[in-house]
C-alpha cells in the first residue's frame, strides 16, 4: 500500500478517487422499488366535466372526442356591449392531465406587413401586463390568439375551469378591440 502523505497533491487526489471508486463498486446497492403507475381519469369523465362546466357558464359548447383520452369543445359568445363574437376552444386531455383554453383570431398580422412590428410590440406589452394567459402570434398564418392552460392533476376542478373561462373571455373582449385598432396589417 502506498502512503498518501508521501505523494504530491495531485497523486493524493487520484489515490483518494481510486479508493472511493473501489469502495463504491463493492458496496451493496439497495434495490430500487418499481415506479407506481397511476392511470389518468378516463376521457369521458373529463369530457363530461368540461362540457357541463361550459354549459353552467351559459355557453353552448359543441364537444367532440379527438381520441380515447382527448376531447375538444368549441363555444361562441358575444363581447358585452358589442356584436363581436368571441370563439372559445377547449381541449381536455386525460393523458397530459391538462385543459388547454384558447380564443383564436383576436387579430391577424402577416409577417411582412408594415403594421406587424407595432402589433408584436403591443403583444409583448400586453403579455407583460396579463395575470392569466398569454398572447401568441403564429408567423405562418398571422393569427393572434389568447391561451391559458389548466393543469388537472386528478379530477377536473370545475370551479377553477369556470374562473379561467370567464377570465379568458373577459380578457379577449378587452384586448381584441385594442389589437384590431392598431394600424393596418
Secondary structure, DSSP 8 states (H G I E B T S, - for coil): ---GGGS-HHHHHHHHHHHHHHHHHHS---------------HHHHHHHHHHHHHHTT---EEEESSSSEEEEEEEEE-TTS--EEEEEEEEETTTTEEEEEEEEEEE--TT-TTHHHHHHHHHHHHHH-SS-EEEE-TTT-EEEEEEEEE-SSS--HHHHHHHHHHHHHHHHHHHHHHHTSS--
